[in-house]
Amino acid sequence: MSVLRRAGQNVRRWARRVSVAATFKVPMGSWVEVELSGAWTEQTQASGSSFALGLTDLLRCMDGMGKDDRVRGLLIRVRGSGGSFASAQSLGRAIQELRDRGRQVVVWAESLNDAQYLALCGADRIWLPESGTLFLMGVRTERFFVRDLLDRVGARPEVVHVGKYKSAGDTFTRGSMSEEEREQVESWQNDVFEDLVHSISEGRDLDETSVKARIDQGPYPAKAALAAGLIDELAYLDEIPERLVAGMVRDDQQSEGARHFQSVPGLDYFKNRVSDMAPVSLWRDSPRIACLIAEGSVQRGSGQRGITSEGTIQWLEALRTDPSVRGVLLRIDSPGGDALASDLIHREVQRLGKEKPVVVSMGDVAASGGYYMAAPADSIFAEVGTITGSIGVLGVKLNLSGLYERLGIAKEGIQKGARAGLFSDAHGLSSDERAALRQEMDAFYATFLERVSDGRNLTTAEVDSIAQGRIWSGRRAQAVGLVDRVGGPLEALRDLAKRAGFEQDEPYAVVMLPPTSRWTEWLRGAMSGQNPFARSQQGRGPRIR
């Protein structure tokens, strides 16, 4: 039956390839058009009214374009204020690599913020409409403190934490930043700002002193940005094809593509030229790599949002037992969450790593429980702008007895057991209860240190010295041993392919999980007799340099 299933898959894929060859053309000298709008998502959205490449697929698409001689360049359209520094650093590096391969990259944007500009400042051309704005102003971090508000309503926060830098509870207990909080935030900001300045200096051919001066003078109306050398021209979107044709004619009078503007939608190019599946053997499934996206807060149990212990463990177990999956890329973007759930997921990542390579790519944040999950991986990648670390433990309880009294509410309980009311919001923590919570958190902190010690080949004393709840930028995390390399999902994928035994340019499939529609995926798989990873995407073995 499995042979018949594979043969059926071969026939369907062959038919699809014939159809693609007949209907999807990439003329010589084509431009691939990609739009960055709203939030830069991890997952590709290709249903309903939403059509956007996720970050990993966008980077893979650009990698494929660099190998395609029919592609002249990439046209990026930017709308909205999406983007983050970590994602921008991944995209900026891919743009530079694409240019190094002889492809042009041009950008038209309604406006640009700091993160977007960090990613795109290295493009060949940047256009803004005359009414557009370059919001180049630097890096700022803000947080709320609600202690005074809680006092006014009669709510008293009870916070127990392990780690002097574990400052999330400060929101409830303080009216301003602690010295420890200020120290770690400024450290992260310094690295991000330094990278922003360096990227603009390289991309716009300006010295770093003048870049800093320009940042201090922002934001810039489009004309002022042009005068400052931060963009190249003023233009509306409908004028871009004409501008590109004029530039192409100057560059190459004889090229067929130079006489006409020919473009291909980025999503179509990705589906038909990068993610297209090759036929599989009749006797075995084609080898593949899985990319499991773990995004949001870590939660116990199951659910549709965030990183749930049950759902994530099920995927990891399925990946571990599927012989066709030769390696797993775990893409983590999480501030942490439930301690027990983090440990349960850690265990499954550890089990997976004993049977096949596991590489972690950190997104904007992989801190606390997010780092806990990453610790057992064979290799960890993070961007300079990634917030990681925060190895510590925190517990918060609100004593609402004062609020109840003000509202005329009485809450009374009967208990058997000295600590049965430990988590009741009708009273604060007694010294005995606080000591009990502290003991539990100290025990889990010790476990956290052991997990990181085992995964990172450090002593627990070494881990403790860089833990204490402190956050690190990706660059500093690498320096202290919490991260192996500065890089994004594309670099992590290349490293994983090498660890999984793929040769250069050897075809393999990339499976993006979880599917954007689990019901659709399950139904399609059940009807076709496929396994949960039927939605695979074809890639090419990377060039390891």
ZAMARGU-4260 file (C-alpha; in steps of 0.2 Angstrom, whole numbers, plus 5000, padded with zeros to 4 digits):
<rodrens>
0) 5000/5000/5000 | 5014/5012/5004 | 5022/5009/4987 | 5005/5013/4979 | 5004/5029/4989
5) 5021/5034/4984 | 5017/5031/4966 | 5002/5041/4967 | 5012/5055/4975 | 5024/5054/4960
10) 5010/5055/4947 | 5002/5070/4956 | 5019/5079/4957 | 5024/5075/4939 | 5007/5082/4934
15) 5009/5098/4944 | 5027/5100/4937 | 5020/5099/4919 | 5006/5111/4923 | 5019/5123/4931
20) 5030/5122/4916 | 5016/5126/4904 | 5008/5140/4914 | 5021/5148/4925 | 5035/5157/4916
25) 5050/5167/4922 | 5055/5177/4907 | 5074/5182/4906 | 5077/5198/4915 | 5062/5196/4927
30) 5060/5205/4943 | 5052/5196/4958 | 5040/5207/4968 | 5038/5205/4987 | 5027/5215/4998
35) 5031/5218/5016 | 5016/5224/5025 | 5010/5224/5043 | 5019/5212/5055 | 5033/5202/5048
40) 5026/5184/5051 | 5035/5168/5054 | 5022/5158/5044 | 5018/5161/5025 | 5000/5167/5023
45) 4993/5161/5007 | 4974/5159/5010 | 4959/5170/5010 | 4964/5189/5008 | 4981/5187/5015
50) 4996/5183/5004 | 5013/5185/5012 | 5029/5176/5013 | 5034/5171/5031 | 5052/5176/5035
55) 5060/5159/5033 | 5051/5157/5016 | 5056/5174/5011 | 5074/5171/5014 | 5073/5154/5005
60) 5065/5163/4991 | 5079/5175/4990 | 5092/5161/4991 | 5083/5153/4976 | 5083/5169/4966
65) 5102/5171/4968 | 5104/5154/4959 | 5092/5158/4945 | 5100/5167/4930 | 5083/5172/4923
70) 5080/5184/4938 | 5087/5201/4936 | 5082/5207/4954 | 5071/5209/4968 | 5058/5223/4970
75) 5052/5225/4988 | 5037/5235/4992 | 5035/5241/5010 | 5018/5246/5018 | 5014/5249/5036
80) 5026/5249/5051 | 5030/5231/5053 | 5047/5223/5057 | 5059/5221/5071 | 5077/5222/5073
85) 5081/5204/5074 | 5070/5200/5058 | 5078/5215/5050 | 5096/5209/5053 | 5091/5192/5044
90) 5083/5201/5029 | 5097/5214/5028 | 5110/5200/5027 | 5100/5190/5014 | 5099/5206/5003
95) 5118/5208/5004 | 5120/5190/4999 | 5108/5192/4984 | 5118/5207/4978 | 5134/5198/4980
100) 5127/5185/4968 | 5124/5198/4955 | 5106/5202/4957 | 5099/5219/4960 | 5088/5224/4975
105) 5077/5239/4974 | 5064/5246/4987 | 5049/5257/4986 | 5041/5261/5003 | 5027/5272/5009
110) 5038/5276/5024 | 5051/5267/5033 | 5055/5265/5052 | 5072/5261/5060 | 5070/5242/5059
115) 5064/5242/5041 | 5078/5254/5036 | 5091/5243/5045 | 5085/5229/5033 | 5084/5238/5017
120) 5097/5252/5018 | 5109/5240/5008 | 5098/5239/4993 | 5104/5246/4976 | 5090/5259/4976
125) 5077/5266/4989 | 5062/5276/4983 | 5049/5285/4994 | 5035/5296/4988 | 5037/5314/4991
130) 5024/5313/5005 | 5033/5299/5013 | 5044/5299/5029 | 5059/5290/5035 | 5057/5288/5053
135) 5075/5286/5057 | 5077/5291/5076 | 5086/5277/5085 | 5081/5264/5098 | 5070/5267/5113
140) 5063/5254/5125 | 5048/5259/5137 | 5039/5249/5150 | 5024/5253/5161 | 5024/5253/5180
145) 5007/5251/5189 | 5012/5250/5207 | 5003/5267/5211 | 4988/5262/5202 | 4987/5245/5212
150) 4989/5255/5228 | 4974/5266/5223 | 4963/5252/5220 | 4968/5242/5235 | 4978/5228/5226
155) 4994/5223/5233 | 5007/5213/5222 | 5016/5198/5230 | 5032/5194/5219 | 5044/5181/5222
160) 5059/5179/5210 | 5076/5171/5209 | 5089/5181/5200 | 5093/5199/5203 | 5090/5204/5185
165) 5073/5195/5184 | 5063/5211/5183 | 5046/5206/5175 | 5038/5208/5192 | 5044/5226/5194
170) 5029/5232/5183 | 5019/5228/5199 | 5030/5232/5213 | 5040/5248/5207 | 5037/5265/5200
175) 5052/5266/5189 | 5066/5255/5182 | 5078/5247/5194 | 5097/5249/5191 | 5098/5230/5186
180) 5084/5233/5173 | 5092/5248/5166 | 5109/5240/5165 | 5103/5225/5155 | 5091/5235/5143
185) 5105/5248/5140 | 5117/5234/5136 | 5105/5226/5123 | 5101/5244/5116 | 5120/5247/5114
190) 5122/5232/5103 | 5107/5235/5092 | 5111/5253/5090 | 5129/5249/5085 | 5122/5237/5072
195) 5110/5250/5066 | 5124/5263/5063 | 5136/5250/5055 | 5122/5244/5043 | 5118/5261/5037
200) 5136/5266/5036 | 5140/5251/5025 | 5123/5252/5015 | 5124/5270/5011 | 5143/5273/5011
205) 5143/5285/5025 | 5155/5286/5040 | 5148/5281/5056 | 5150/5298/5064 | 5139/5306/5051
210) 5126/5291/5053 | 5124/5295/5071 | 5122/5313/5067 | 5109/5309/5055 | 5100/5298/5067
215) 5099/5312/5080 | 5091/5324/5066 | 5077/5312/5062 | 5063/5309/5057 | 5065/5314/5039
220) 5052/5320/5026 | 5056/5312/5010 | 5064/5327/5002 | 5075/5329/5017 | 5080/5310/5017
225) 5085/5312/4999 | 5096/5327/5003 | 5104/5318/5017 | 5109/5304/5006 | 5098/5291/5015
230) 5087/5287/5000 | 5090/5288/4981 | 5075/5296/4973 | 5057/5302/4975 | 5044/5292/4966
235) 5027/5285/4967 | 5024/5266/4965 | 5017/5268/4947 | 5033/5276/4941 | 5044/5262/4947
240) 5043/5251/4931 | 5048/5265/4920 | 5063/5269/4932 | 5068/5251/4932 | 5067/5250/4913
245) 5077/5266/4911 | 5090/5259/4922 | 5091/5242/4913 | 5093/5250/4896 | 5108/5260/4902
250) 5115/5244/4910 | 5112/5232/4895 | 5106/5239/4878 | 5104/5221/4871 | 5095/5212/4884
255) 5077/5207/4880 | 5072/5210/4898 | 5079/5228/4897 | 5066/5233/4884 | 5051/5229/4896
260) 5047/5228/4914 | 5043/5210/4918 | 5039/5204/4935 | 5034/5189/4945 | 5024/5189/4961
265) 5036/5183/4975 | 5023/5170/4982 | 5021/5162/4965 | 5039/5162/4962 | 5042/5153/4979
270) 5028/5141/4976 | 5034/5136/4959 | 5052/5138/4959 | 5058/5136/4976 | 5046/5125/4986
275) 5041/5114/4972 | 5042/5096/4977 | 5053/5084/4967 | 5046/5066/4963 | 5050/5054/4977
280) 5056/5036/4976 | 5043/5022/4974 | 5053/5013/4988 | 5055/5026/5001 | 5050/5044/5006
285) 5062/5058/5000 | 5073/5064/5014 | 5068/5081/5022 | 5071/5094/5035 | 5057/5100/5047
290) 5055/5118/5053 | 5044/5119/5068 | 5039/5136/5073 | 5037/5139/5092 | 5029/5156/5094
295) 5021/5165/5109 | 5020/5162/5127 | 5024/5144/5134 | 5008/5136/5141 | 5003/5120/5149
300) 4991/5109/5140 | 4983/5112/5123 | 4976/5126/5114 | 4976/5137/5098 | 4988/5151/5103
305) 5005/5151/5110 | 5017/5137/5113 | 5007/5123/5121 | 5016/5108/5130 | 5004/5095/5123
310) 5004/5102/5105 | 5023/5105/5104 | 5027/5088/5112 | 5016/5079/5099 | 5025/5088/5084
315) 5042/5084/5092 | 5038/5066/5095 | 5031/5064/5077 | 5047/5072/5070 | 5057/5060/5081
320) 5049/5044/5074 | 5047/5049/5056 | 5062/5041/5047 | 5061/5053/5032 | 5065/5068/5043
325) 5083/5069/5044 | 5084/5085/5055 | 5074/5098/5064 | 5075/5117/5064 | 5067/5124/5079
330) 5062/5142/5076 | 5059/5150/5093 | 5051/5167/5096 | 5045/5167/5115 | 5047/5177/5131
335) 5044/5161/5141 | 5030/5156/5152 | 5025/5141/5162 | 5040/5133/5170 | 5033/5115/5170
340) 5028/5116/5152 | 5045/5123/5147 | 5053/5108/5155 | 5042/5095/5147 | 5046/5103/5130
345) 5064/5103/5134 | 5063/5084/5138 | 5056/5081/5121 | 5069/5092/5112 | 5082/5082/5121
350) 5075/5065/5115 | 5074/5071/5098 | 5092/5077/5098 | 5098/5060/5103 | 5091/5053/5086
355) 5093/5067/5073 | 5101/5084/5073 | 5092/5099/5080 | 5097/5117/5077 | 5088/5132/5085
360) 5085/5148/5076 | 5080/5162/5089 | 5068/5176/5083 | 5065/5193/5091 | 5065/5185/5109
365) 5070/5168/5116 | 5071/5171/5134 | 5067/5162/5150 | 5056/5147/5145 | 5060/5151/5127
370) 5079/5148/5131 | 5075/5133/5142 | 5067/5124/5126 | 5083/5129/5116 | 5096/5123/5128
375) 5098/5105/5122 | 5100/5109/5103 | 5116/5104/5094 | 5118/5123/5089 | 5109/5139/5093
380) 5108/5154/5081 | 5102/5171/5086 | 5103/5189/5079 | 5111/5203/5087 | 5094/5211/5091
385) 5087/5194/5098 | 5083/5196/5117 | 5088/5180/5125 | 5094/5172/5142 | 5083/5178/5156
390) 5088/5162/5165 | 5078/5164/5181 | 5061/5161/5190 | 5047/5173/5194 | 5030/5171/5203
395) 5017/5184/5205 | 5001/5184/5216 | 4989/5199/5218 | 4982/5201/5236 | 4965/5209/5232
400) 4959/5210/5250 | 4960/5229/5250 | 4950/5230/5234 | 4937/5219/5240 | 4935/5229/5256
405) 4933/5245/5246 | 4920/5237/5235 | 4910/5230/5250 | 4914/5212/5245 | 4918/5199/5259
410) 4928/5184/5254 | 4930/5170/5267 | 4937/5153/5267 | 4938/5137/5277 | 4954/5126/5275
415) 4963/5111/5282 | 4981/5112/5280 | 4993/5126/5285 | 4996/5132/5267 | 4980/5127/5258
420) 4976/5146/5255 | 4993/5149/5248 | 4986/5155/5231 | 4970/5164/5238 | 4969/5182/5232
425) 4960/5186/5248 | 4976/5188/5258 | 4994/5191/5256 | 5008/5179/5259 | 5013/5175/5276
430) 5032/5172/5280 | 5029/5154/5280 | 5020/5154/5263 | 5033/5165/5256 | 5047/5154/5262
435) 5038/5139/5254 | 5037/5148/5237 | 5055/5153/5238 | 5060/5135/5241 | 5050/5129/5226
440) 5058/5142/5215 | 5075/5139/5221 | 5073/5121/5217 | 5067/5125/5199 | 5081/5138/5197
445) 5094/5124/5201 | 5085/5113/5188 | 5086/5127/5175 | 5104/5129/5178 | 5107/5110/5176
450) 5098/5110/5160 | 5108/5124/5153 | 5124/5117/5160 | 5121/5100/5151 | 5115/5108/5134
455) 5129/5121/5133 | 5144/5111/5141 | 5146/5123/5155 | 5147/5121/5174 | 5132/5126/5184
460) 5143/5139/5192 | 5147/5146/5175 | 5129/5146/5170 | 5124/5154/5187 | 5136/5169/5184
465) 5127/5173/5167 | 5110/5169/5173 | 5102/5178/5187 | 5087/5182/5176 | 5098/5193/5165
470) 5094/5196/5146 | 5107/5197/5133 | 5108/5202/5115 | 5112/5189/5103 | 5130/5195/5101
475) 5133/5195/5120 | 5125/5179/5122 | 5137/5171/5110 | 5151/5179/5120 | 5146/5171/5136
480) 5142/5154/5128 | 5123/5154/5127 | 5123/5155/5108 | 5134/5147/5095 | 5133/5159/5080
485) 5125/5176/5076 | 5113/5172/5061 | 5095/5170/5056 | 5084/5155/5050 | 5093/5154/5033
490) 5110/5152/5041 | 5103/5139/5054 | 5095/5129/5040 | 5111/5128/5030 | 5120/5122/5046
495) 5106/5109/5049 | 5107/5103/5032 | 5126/5100/5034 | 5123/5091/5050 | 5109/5080/5042
500) 5122/5074/5029 | 5116/5083/5014 | 5129/5087/5001 | 5130/5104/4992 | 5115/5107/4980
505) 5107/5090/4985 | 5088/5092/4984 | 5079/5090/5000 | 5061/5095/5006 | 5058/5108/5020
510) 5042/5105/5030 | 5035/5120/5038 | 5026/5116/5054 | 5013/5118/5062 | 5002/5120/5046
515) 4993/5136/5045 | 4976/5126/5045 | 4978/5110/5055 | 4960/5104/5050 | 4964/5107/5031
520) 4980/5098/5033 | 4973/5083/5042 | 4959/5081/5030 | 4970/5082/5015 | 4982/5070/5023
525) 4969/5058/5028 | 4961/5058/5011 | 4977/5055/5002 | 4985/5043/5014 | 4999/5055/5018
530) 5008/5057/5035 | 5006/5074/5044 | 5021/5081/5034 | 5013/5079/5017 | 5014/5098/5015
535) 5033/5098/5012 | 5042/5111/5002 | 5056/5108/4990 | 5073/5116/4993 | 5091/5114/4987
540) 5105/5109/4997 | 5114/5125/5003 | 5132/5130/4998 | 5142/5129/5013 | 5156/5142/5012
</rodrens>
